[in-house]
Amino acid sequence: MKFICPICNKELPRELRVIIPHTERHIIDTIKEEHPEWVGKNGVCKKCYDYYIKELNSER
Ligand SMILES: [Zn+2]
């Protein structure tokens, strides 16, 4: 089964999907700012997740 990342639109294997935990609300909010149509429970790919973590760290 493939998973298409709603953020980068790349087709990836299911195991690369990351469901962002509610404890990481700041990441969810940042993604939603850039992608208002994104549904949190659909998750993102590992690459996008890492990207947003880096983005948030560099803002601090
Ligand atoms: Zn992605």
N, CA, C, O and the ligand as a Tripos MOL2 file, in Angstrom:
@<TRIPOS>MOLECULE
protein
  241   239    61     0     0
PROTEIN
NO_CHARGES

@<TRIPOS>ATOM
      1 N           0.8310   -1.2080    0.0000 N.3       1 MET1
      2 CA          0.0000    0.0000    0.0000 C.3       1 MET1
      3 C           0.8660    1.2580    0.0000 C.2       1 MET1
      4 O           1.8130    1.3770    0.7770 O.2       1 MET1
      5 N           0.5280    2.1790   -0.8710 N.am      2 LYS2
      6 CA          1.2740    3.4360   -0.9560 C.3       2 LYS2
      7 C           0.5080    4.5380   -0.2320 C.2       2 LYS2
      8 O          -0.7030    4.4690   -0.0200 O.2       2 LYS2
      9 N           1.2650    5.5370    0.1280 N.am      3 PHE3
     10 CA          0.6860    6.6900    0.8080 C.3       3 PHE3
     11 C           1.1660    7.9280    0.0690 C.2       3 PHE3
     12 O           2.3590    8.0600   -0.2050 O.2       3 PHE3
     13 N           0.2550    8.8340   -0.2560 N.am      4 ILE4
     14 CA          0.6670   10.0660   -0.9160 C.3       4 ILE4
     15 C           0.6870   11.1800    0.1270 C.2       4 ILE4
     16 O          -0.3340   11.5020    0.7330 O.2       4 ILE4
     17 N           1.8450   11.7490    0.3180 N.am      5 CYS5
     18 CA          1.9990   12.8050    1.3110 C.3       5 CYS5
     19 C           1.2120   14.0390    0.8620 C.2       5 CYS5
     20 O           1.4180   14.5280   -0.2490 O.2       5 CYS5
     21 N           0.3160   14.5470    1.7120 N.am      6 PRO6
     22 CA         -0.4890   15.7060    1.3150 C.3       6 PRO6
     23 C           0.3340   16.9990    1.2310 C.2       6 PRO6
     24 O          -0.1260   17.9910    0.6680 O.2       6 PRO6
     25 N           1.5190   16.9860    1.7770 N.am      7 ILE7
     26 CA          2.3510   18.1850    1.7910 C.3       7 ILE7
     27 C           3.2460   18.2660    0.5550 C.2       7 ILE7
     28 O           3.2680   19.2900   -0.1280 O.2       7 ILE7
     29 N           3.9810   17.1980    0.2640 N.am      8 CYS8
     30 CA          4.8830   17.2320   -0.8900 C.3       8 CYS8
     31 C           4.3310   16.4640   -2.0930 C.2       8 CYS8
     32 O           4.9480   16.4420   -3.1570 O.2       8 CYS8
     33 N           3.1550   15.8280   -1.9160 N.am      9 ASN9
     34 CA          2.5080   15.0710   -2.9890 C.3       9 ASN9
     35 C           3.3370   13.9360   -3.5590 C.2       9 ASN9
     36 O           3.1350   13.5130   -4.6970 O.2       9 ASN9
     37 N           4.2730   13.4490   -2.7540 N.am     10 LYS10
     38 CA          5.0820   12.3200   -3.2150 C.3      10 LYS10
     39 C           4.4620   11.0190   -2.7460 C.2      10 LYS10
     40 O           3.8910   10.9250   -1.6590 O.2      10 LYS10
     41 N           4.5980   10.0110   -3.6120 N.am     11 GLU11
     42 CA          4.0980    8.7040   -3.2660 C.3      11 GLU11
     43 C           5.1630    7.9570   -2.4880 C.2      11 GLU11
     44 O           6.3020    7.8290   -2.9370 O.2      11 GLU11
     45 N           4.7880    7.4700   -1.3310 N.am     12 LEU12
     46 CA          5.7660    6.8430   -0.4480 C.3      12 LEU12
     47 C           5.2050    5.5580    0.1480 C.2      12 LEU12
     48 O           3.9910    5.3600    0.2090 O.2      12 LEU12
     49 N           6.1210    4.6800    0.5890 N.am     13 PRO13
     50 CA          5.6220    3.4910    1.2870 C.3      13 PRO13
     51 C           4.9560    3.8980    2.6040 C.2      13 PRO13
     52 O           5.3830    4.8480    3.2600 O.2      13 PRO13
     53 N           3.9270    3.1800    2.9710 N.am     14 ARG14
     54 CA          3.1510    3.4710    4.1840 C.3      14 ARG14
     55 C           3.9990    3.6760    5.4370 C.2      14 ARG14
     56 O           3.6840    4.5170    6.2780 O.2      14 ARG14
     57 N           5.0610    2.9130    5.5500 N.am     15 GLU15
     58 CA          5.8580    2.9960    6.7820 C.3      15 GLU15
     59 C           6.5990    4.3180    6.9270 C.2      15 GLU15
     60 O           7.1400    4.6070    7.9950 O.2      15 GLU15
     61 N           6.6330    5.1360    5.8580 N.am     16 LEU16
     62 CA          7.2640    6.4540    5.9740 C.3      16 LEU16
     63 C           6.2680    7.5340    6.3810 C.2      16 LEU16
     64 O           6.6110    8.7140    6.4510 O.2      16 LEU16
     65 N           5.0390    7.1200    6.6470 N.am     17 ARG17
     66 CA          4.0350    8.0880    7.0800 C.3      17 ARG17
     67 C           4.1990    8.3760    8.5740 C.2      17 ARG17
     68 O           4.4200    7.4680    9.3760 O.2      17 ARG17
     69 N           4.0880    9.6490    8.9270 N.am     18 VAL18
     70 CA          4.1750   10.0510   10.3270 C.3      18 VAL18
     71 C           2.8650   10.7120   10.7180 C.2      18 VAL18
     72 O           2.4260   11.6680   10.0780 O.2      18 VAL18
     73 N           2.2470   10.2040   11.7620 N.am     19 ILE19
     74 CA          1.0760   10.8820   12.3230 C.3      19 ILE19
     75 C           1.6130   11.7410   13.4630 C.2      19 ILE19
     76 O           2.1770   11.2320   14.4320 O.2      19 ILE19
     77 N           1.4300   13.0190   13.3310 N.am     20 ILE20
     78 CA          2.0050   13.9300   14.3190 C.3      20 ILE20
     79 C           1.1950   13.8940   15.6110 C.2      20 ILE20
     80 O          -0.0130   14.1320   15.6000 O.2      20 ILE20
     81 N           1.8600   13.5980   16.7200 N.am     21 PRO21
     82 CA          1.1300   13.5170   17.9960 C.3      21 PRO21
     83 C           0.6260   14.8820   18.4560 C.2      21 PRO21
     84 O           1.2030   15.9150   18.1150 O.2      21 PRO21
     85 N          -0.4430   14.8740   19.2260 N.am     22 HIS22
     86 CA         -1.0530   16.1300   19.6940 C.3      22 HIS22
     87 C          -0.1100   16.9490   20.5610 C.2      22 HIS22
     88 O          -0.2590   18.1640   20.6930 O.2      22 HIS22
     89 N           0.8560   16.2680   21.1450 N.am     23 THR23
     90 CA          1.8260   16.9790   21.9840 C.3      23 THR23
     91 C           2.7080   17.8860   21.1370 C.2      23 THR23
     92 O           3.3840   18.7690   21.6650 O.2      23 THR23
     93 N           2.7020   17.6690   19.8130 N.am     24 GLU24
     94 CA          3.5020   18.5030   18.9250 C.3      24 GLU24
     95 C           2.6100   19.4590   18.1410 C.2      24 GLU24
     96 O           2.7470   19.6340   16.9310 O.2      24 GLU24
     97 N           1.7130   20.0560   18.8700 N.am     25 ARG25
     98 CA          0.7310   21.0040   18.3510 C.3      25 ARG25
     99 C           1.3770   22.1150   17.5040 C.2      25 ARG25
    100 O           0.8210   22.5240   16.4850 O.2      25 ARG25
    101 N           2.5510   22.5980   17.9330 N.am     26 HIS26
    102 CA          3.2200   23.6890   17.2180 C.3      26 HIS26
    103 C           3.5980   23.2740   15.8000 C.2      26 HIS26
    104 O           3.6020   24.0960   14.8840 O.2      26 HIS26
    105 N           3.9120   22.0050   15.6290 N.am     27 ILE27
    106 CA          4.2330   21.5170   14.2830 C.3      27 ILE27
    107 C           2.9500   21.4540   13.4550 C.2      27 ILE27
    108 O           2.9270   21.8720   12.2970 O.2      27 ILE27
    109 N           1.8870   20.9280   14.0600 N.am     28 ILE28
    110 CA          0.6020   20.8430   13.3780 C.3      28 ILE28
    111 C           0.1460   22.2340   12.9350 C.2      28 ILE28
    112 O          -0.3040   22.4130   11.8030 O.2      28 ILE28
    113 N           0.2620   23.2140   13.8290 N.am     29 ASP29
    114 CA         -0.1570   24.5800   13.5090 C.3      29 ASP29
    115 C           0.6650   25.1760   12.3690 C.2      29 ASP29
    116 O           0.1210   25.8570   11.5000 O.2      29 ASP29
    117 N           1.9550   24.9240   12.3720 N.am     30 THR30
    118 CA          2.8260   25.4490   11.3190 C.3      30 THR30
    119 C           2.4620   24.8480    9.9680 C.2      30 THR30
    120 O           2.4040   25.5600    8.9650 O.2      30 THR30
    121 N           2.2180   23.5470    9.9400 N.am     31 ILE31
    122 CA          1.8370   22.9010    8.6770 C.3      31 ILE31
    123 C           0.4950   23.4640    8.1990 C.2      31 ILE31
    124 O           0.3170   23.7230    7.0090 O.2      31 ILE31
    125 N          -0.4350   23.6500    9.1180 N.am     32 LYS32
    126 CA         -1.7680   24.1520    8.7450 C.3      32 LYS32
    127 C          -1.7220   25.5850    8.2130 C.2      32 LYS32
    128 O          -2.5380   25.9680    7.3750 O.2      32 LYS32
    129 N          -0.7700   26.3660    8.7010 N.am     33 GLU33
    130 CA         -0.6170   27.7280    8.1940 C.3      33 GLU33
    131 C          -0.2630   27.7050    6.7090 C.2      33 GLU33
    132 O          -0.7700   28.5020    5.9190 O.2      33 GLU33
    133 N           0.6150   26.7780    6.3510 N.am     34 GLU34
    134 CA          1.0640   26.6960    4.9610 C.3      34 GLU34
    135 C           0.1560   25.8300    4.1020 C.2      34 GLU34
    136 O           0.0880   26.0030    2.8850 O.2      34 GLU34
    137 N          -0.5360   24.9040    4.7350 N.am     35 HIS35
    138 CA         -1.4170   23.9880    4.0060 C.3      35 HIS35
    139 C          -2.7510   23.8920    4.7340 C.2      35 HIS35
    140 O          -3.0090   22.9150    5.4380 O.2      35 HIS35
    141 N          -3.6050   24.9100    4.5660 N.am     36 PRO36
    142 CA         -4.8800   24.9550    5.3190 C.3      36 PRO36
    143 C          -5.7880   23.7540    5.0470 C.2      36 PRO36
    144 O          -6.6350   23.4180    5.8750 O.2      36 PRO36
    145 N          -5.6180   23.1220    3.9170 N.am     37 GLU37
    146 CA         -6.4910   22.0050    3.5580 C.3      37 GLU37
    147 C          -6.0130   20.6730    4.1610 C.2      37 GLU37
    148 O          -6.6920   19.6520    4.0580 O.2      37 GLU37
    149 N          -4.8630   20.7080    4.7730 N.am     38 TRP38
    150 CA         -4.2800   19.4850    5.3440 C.3      38 TRP38
    151 C          -5.0860   18.9810    6.5340 C.2      38 TRP38
    152 O          -5.4710   19.7520    7.4130 O.2      38 TRP38
    153 N          -5.3330   17.6880    6.5460 N.am     39 VAL39
    154 CA         -6.0360   17.0630    7.6660 C.3      39 VAL39
    155 C          -5.0030   16.3190    8.5090 C.2      39 VAL39
    156 O          -4.3440   15.3910    8.0400 O.2      39 VAL39
    157 N          -4.8810   16.7410    9.7410 N.am     40 GLY40
    158 CA         -3.8520   16.2090   10.6350 C.3      40 GLY40
    159 C          -3.7780   14.6940   10.7290 C.2      40 GLY40
    160 O          -2.6950   14.1100   10.7690 O.2      40 GLY40
    161 N          -4.9520   14.0680   10.7640 N.am     41 LYS41
    162 CA         -4.9420   12.6130   10.9340 C.3      41 LYS41
    163 C          -4.4260   11.8770    9.7020 C.2      41 LYS41
    164 O          -4.1270   10.6860    9.7740 O.2      41 LYS41
    165 N          -4.3200   12.5730    8.5760 N.am     42 ASN42
    166 CA         -3.7560   11.9480    7.3810 C.3      42 ASN42
    167 C          -2.2500   11.8200    7.4620 C.2      42 ASN42
    168 O          -1.6420   11.0310    6.7390 O.2      42 ASN42
    169 N          -1.6510   12.6040    8.3510 N.am     43 GLY43
    170 CA         -0.2180   12.5110    8.5440 C.3      43 GLY43
    171 C           0.5780   13.1710    7.4320 C.2      43 GLY43
    172 O           0.0260   13.7370    6.4890 O.2      43 GLY43
    173 N           1.8670   13.0820    7.5720 N.am     44 VAL44
    174 CA          2.8100   13.6020    6.5700 C.3      44 VAL44
    175 C           3.9020   12.5540    6.4020 C.2      44 VAL44
    176 O           3.9660   11.5810    7.1530 O.2      44 VAL44
    177 N           4.7620   12.7650    5.4050 N.am     45 CYS45
    178 CA          5.8560   11.8130    5.2620 C.3      45 CYS45
    179 C           6.9900   12.1930    6.2140 C.2      45 CYS45
    180 O           7.0470   13.3140    6.7200 O.2      45 CYS45
    181 N           7.8730   11.2550    6.4420 N.am     46 LYS46
    182 CA          8.9880   11.4630    7.3610 C.3      46 LYS46
    183 C           9.8190   12.6830    6.9750 C.2      46 LYS46
    184 O          10.2750   13.4400    7.8320 O.2      46 LYS46
    185 N          10.0060   12.8590    5.6660 N.am     47 LYS47
    186 CA         10.8070   13.9810    5.1730 C.3      47 LYS47
    187 C          10.1880   15.3280    5.5310 C.2      47 LYS47
    188 O          10.8870   16.2370    5.9800 O.2      47 LYS47
    189 N           8.8820   15.4570    5.3320 N.am     48 CYS48
    190 CA          8.1930   16.7070    5.6620 C.3      48 CYS48
    191 C           8.2030   16.9310    7.1660 C.2      48 CYS48
    192 O           8.3800   18.0570    7.6320 O.2      48 CYS48
    193 N           8.0160   15.8760    7.9090 N.am     49 TYR49
    194 CA          8.0280   15.9680    9.3650 C.3      49 TYR49
    195 C           9.3780   16.5110    9.8450 C.2      49 TYR49
    196 O           9.4370   17.4440   10.6460 O.2      49 TYR49
    197 N          10.4510   15.9120    9.3440 N.am     50 ASP50
    198 CA         11.8010   16.3710    9.6980 C.3      50 ASP50
    199 C          12.0190   17.8230    9.2730 C.2      50 ASP50
    200 O          12.6540   18.6040    9.9820 O.2      50 ASP50
    201 N          11.4800   18.1670    8.1070 N.am     51 TYR51
    202 CA         11.6160   19.5210    7.5910 C.3      51 TYR51
    203 C          10.9650   20.5280    8.5440 C.2      51 TYR51
    204 O          11.5620   21.5550    8.8680 O.2      51 TYR51
    205 N           9.7660   20.2370    8.9820 N.am     52 TYR52
    206 CA          9.0740   21.1760    9.8740 C.3      52 TYR52
    207 C           9.7230   21.2370   11.2510 C.2      52 TYR52
    208 O           9.7310   22.2900   11.8880 O.2      52 TYR52
    209 N          10.2590   20.1300   11.7070 N.am     53 ILE53
    210 CA         10.9680   20.1410   12.9870 C.3      53 ILE53
    211 C          12.1720   21.0760   12.8850 C.2      53 ILE53
    212 O          12.4470   21.8530   13.7990 O.2      53 ILE53
    213 N          12.8790   20.9910   11.7680 N.am     54 LYS54
    214 CA         14.0460   21.8430   11.5480 C.3      54 LYS54
    215 C          13.6390   23.3140   11.4470 C.2      54 LYS54
    216 O          14.2660   24.1890   12.0440 O.2      54 LYS54
    217 N          12.5820   23.5660   10.6830 N.am     55 GLU55
    218 CA         12.0480   24.9250   10.5370 C.3      55 GLU55
    219 C          11.7650   25.5520   11.9000 C.2      55 GLU55
    220 O          12.1510   26.6890   12.1700 O.2      55 GLU55
    221 N          11.0870   24.7920   12.7460 N.am     56 LEU56
    222 CA         10.7060   25.3010   14.0520 C.3      56 LEU56
    223 C          11.9100   25.5190   14.9420 C.2      56 LEU56
    224 O          11.9490   26.4630   15.7300 O.2      56 LEU56
    225 N          12.8890   24.6460   14.8130 N.am     57 ASN57
    226 CA         14.1020   24.8060   15.6200 C.3      57 ASN57
    227 C          14.9020   26.0130   15.2060 C.2      57 ASN57
    228 O          15.5140   26.6740   16.0440 O.2      57 ASN57
    229 N          14.9070   26.3090   13.9170 N.am     58 SER58
    230 CA         15.6990   27.4380   13.4470 C.3      58 SER58
    231 C          15.0530   28.7780   13.7960 C.2      58 SER58
    232 O          15.7220   29.8110   13.7900 O.2      58 SER58
    233 N          13.7480   28.7620   14.1000 N.am     59 GLU59
    234 CA         13.0590   29.9950   14.4840 C.3      59 GLU59
    235 C          13.3640   30.4110   15.9040 C.2      59 GLU59
    236 O          13.1990   31.5720   16.2770 O.2      59 GLU59
    237 N          13.8130   29.4400   16.6960 N.am     60 ARG60
    238 CA         14.0570   29.7330   18.1120 C.3      60 ARG60
    239 C          15.3640   30.4640   18.3490 C.2      60 ARG60
    240 O          15.6980   30.7750   19.4920 O.2      60 ARG60
    241 ZN          6.0240   14.8840    2.3110 Zn       61 ZN61
@<TRIPOS>BOND
     1     1     2 1
     2     2     3 1
     3     3     4 2
     4     3     5 am
     5     5     6 1
     6     6     7 1
     7     7     8 2
     8     7     9 am
     9     9    10 1
    10    10    11 1
    11    11    12 2
    12    11    13 am
    13    13    14 1
    14    14    15 1
    15    15    16 2
    16    15    17 am
    17    17    18 1
    18    18    19 1
    19    19    20 2
    20    19    21 am
    21    21    22 1
    22    22    23 1
    23    23    24 2
    24    23    25 am
    25    25    26 1
    26    26    27 1
    27    27    28 2
    28    27    29 am
    29    29    30 1
    30    30    31 1
    31    31    32 2
    32    31    33 am
    33    33    34 1
    34    34    35 1
    35    35    36 2
    36    35    37 am
    37    37    38 1
    38    38    39 1
    39    39    40 2
    40    39    41 am
    41    41    42 1
    42    42    43 1
    43    43    44 2
    44    43    45 am
    45    45    46 1
    46    46    47 1
    47    47    48 2
    48    47    49 am
    49    49    50 1
    50    50    51 1
    51    51    52 2
    52    51    53 am
    53    53    54 1
    54    54    55 1
    55    55    56 2
    56    55    57 am
    57    57    58 1
    58    58    59 1
    59    59    60 2
    60    59    61 am
    61    61    62 1
    62    62    63 1
    63    63    64 2
    64    63    65 am
    65    65    66 1
    66    66    67 1
    67    67    68 2
    68    67    69 am
    69    69    70 1
    70    70    71 1
    71    71    72 2
    72    71    73 am
    73    73    74 1
    74    74    75 1
    75    75    76 2
    76    75    77 am
    77    77    78 1
    78    78    79 1
    79    79    80 2
    80    79    81 am
    81    81    82 1
    82    82    83 1
    83    83    84 2
    84    83    85 am
    85    85    86 1
    86    86    87 1
    87    87    88 2
    88    87    89 am
    89    89    90 1
    90    90    91 1
    91    91    92 2
    92    91    93 am
    93    93    94 1
    94    94    95 1
    95    95    96 2
    96    95    97 am
    97    97    98 1
    98    98    99 1
    99    99   100 2
   100    99   101 am
   101   101   102 1
   102   102   103 1
   103   103   104 2
   104   103   105 am
   105   105   106 1
   106   106   107 1
   107   107   108 2
   108   107   109 am
   109   109   110 1
   110   110   111 1
   111   111   112 2
   112   111   113 am
   113   113   114 1
   114   114   115 1
   115   115   116 2
   116   115   117 am
   117   117   118 1
   118   118   119 1
   119   119   120 2
   120   119   121 am
   121   121   122 1
   122   122   123 1
   123   123   124 2
   124   123   125 am
   125   125   126 1
   126   126   127 1
   127   127   128 2
   128   127   129 am
   129   129   130 1
   130   130   131 1
   131   131   132 2
   132   131   133 am
   133   133   134 1
   134   134   135 1
   135   135   136 2
   136   135   137 am
   137   137   138 1
   138   138   139 1
   139   139   140 2
   140   139   141 am
   141   141   142 1
   142   142   143 1
   143   143   144 2
   144   143   145 am
   145   145   146 1
   146   146   147 1
   147   147   148 2
   148   147   149 am
   149   149   150 1
   150   150   151 1
   151   151   152 2
   152   151   153 am
   153   153   154 1
   154   154   155 1
   155   155   156 2
   156   155   157 am
   157   157   158 1
   158   158   159 1
   159   159   160 2
   160   159   161 am
   161   161   162 1
   162   162   163 1
   163   163   164 2
   164   163   165 am
   165   165   166 1
   166   166   167 1
   167   167   168 2
   168   167   169 am
   169   169   170 1
   170   170   171 1
   171   171   172 2
   172   171   173 am
   173   173   174 1
   174   174   175 1
   175   175   176 2
   176   175   177 am
   177   177   178 1
   178   178   179 1
   179   179   180 2
   180   179   181 am
   181   181   182 1
   182   182   183 1
   183   183   184 2
   184   183   185 am
   185   185   186 1
   186   186   187 1
   187   187   188 2
   188   187   189 am
   189   189   190 1
   190   190   191 1
   191   191   192 2
   192   191   193 am
   193   193   194 1
   194   194   195 1
   195   195   196 2
   196   195   197 am
   197   197   198 1
   198   198   199 1
   199   199   200 2
   200   199   201 am
   201   201   202 1
   202   202   203 1
   203   203   204 2
   204   203   205 am
   205   205   206 1
   206   206   207 1
   207   207   208 2
   208   207   209 am
   209   209   210 1
   210   210   211 1
   211   211   212 2
   212   211   213 am
   213   213   214 1
   214   214   215 1
   215   215   216 2
   216   215   217 am
   217   217   218 1
   218   218   219 1
   219   219   220 2
   220   219   221 am
   221   221   222 1
   222   222   223 1
   223   223   224 2
   224   223   225 am
   225   225   226 1
   226   226   227 1
   227   227   228 2
   228   227   229 am
   229   229   230 1
   230   230   231 1
   231   231   232 2
   232   231   233 am
   233   233   234 1
   234   234   235 1
   235   235   236 2
   236   235   237 am
   237   237   238 1
   238   238   239 1
   239   239   240 2
@<TRIPOS>SUBSTRUCTURE
     1 MET1         2 RESIDUE 1 A MET
     2 LYS2         6 RESIDUE 1 A LYS
     3 PHE3        10 RESIDUE 1 A PHE
     4 ILE4        14 RESIDUE 1 A ILE
     5 CYS5        18 RESIDUE 1 A CYS
     6 PRO6        22 RESIDUE 1 A PRO
     7 ILE7        26 RESIDUE 1 A ILE
     8 CYS8        30 RESIDUE 1 A CYS
     9 ASN9        34 RESIDUE 1 A ASN
    10 LYS10       38 RESIDUE 1 A LYS
    11 GLU11       42 RESIDUE 1 A GLU
    12 LEU12       46 RESIDUE 1 A LEU
    13 PRO13       50 RESIDUE 1 A PRO
    14 ARG14       54 RESIDUE 1 A ARG
    15 GLU15       58 RESIDUE 1 A GLU
    16 LEU16       62 RESIDUE 1 A LEU
    17 ARG17       66 RESIDUE 1 A ARG
    18 VAL18       70 RESIDUE 1 A VAL
    19 ILE19       74 RESIDUE 1 A ILE
    20 ILE20       78 RESIDUE 1 A ILE
    21 PRO21       82 RESIDUE 1 A PRO
    22 HIS22       86 RESIDUE 1 A HIS
    23 THR23       90 RESIDUE 1 A THR
    24 GLU24       94 RESIDUE 1 A GLU
    25 ARG25       98 RESIDUE 1 A ARG
    26 HIS26      102 RESIDUE 1 A HIS
    27 ILE27      106 RESIDUE 1 A ILE
    28 ILE28      110 RESIDUE 1 A ILE
    29 ASP29      114 RESIDUE 1 A ASP
    30 THR30      118 RESIDUE 1 A THR
    31 ILE31      122 RESIDUE 1 A ILE
    32 LYS32      126 RESIDUE 1 A LYS
    33 GLU33      130 RESIDUE 1 A GLU
    34 GLU34      134 RESIDUE 1 A GLU
    35 HIS35      138 RESIDUE 1 A HIS
    36 PRO36      142 RESIDUE 1 A PRO
    37 GLU37      146 RESIDUE 1 A GLU
    38 TRP38      150 RESIDUE 1 A TRP
    39 VAL39      154 RESIDUE 1 A VAL
    40 GLY40      158 RESIDUE 1 A GLY
    41 LYS41      162 RESIDUE 1 A LYS
    42 ASN42      166 RESIDUE 1 A ASN
    43 GLY43      170 RESIDUE 1 A GLY
    44 VAL44      174 RESIDUE 1 A VAL
    45 CYS45      178 RESIDUE 1 A CYS
    46 LYS46      182 RESIDUE 1 A LYS
    47 LYS47      186 RESIDUE 1 A LYS
    48 CYS48      190 RESIDUE 1 A CYS
    49 TYR49      194 RESIDUE 1 A TYR
    50 ASP50      198 RESIDUE 1 A ASP
    51 TYR51      202 RESIDUE 1 A TYR
    52 TYR52      206 RESIDUE 1 A TYR
    53 ILE53      210 RESIDUE 1 A ILE
    54 LYS54      214 RESIDUE 1 A LYS
    55 GLU55      218 RESIDUE 1 A GLU
    56 LEU56      222 RESIDUE 1 A LEU
    57 ASN57      226 RESIDUE 1 A ASN
    58 SER58      230 RESIDUE 1 A SER
    59 GLU59      234 RESIDUE 1 A GLU
    60 ARG60      238 RESIDUE 1 A ARG
    61 ZN61       241 GROUP 0 **** ****
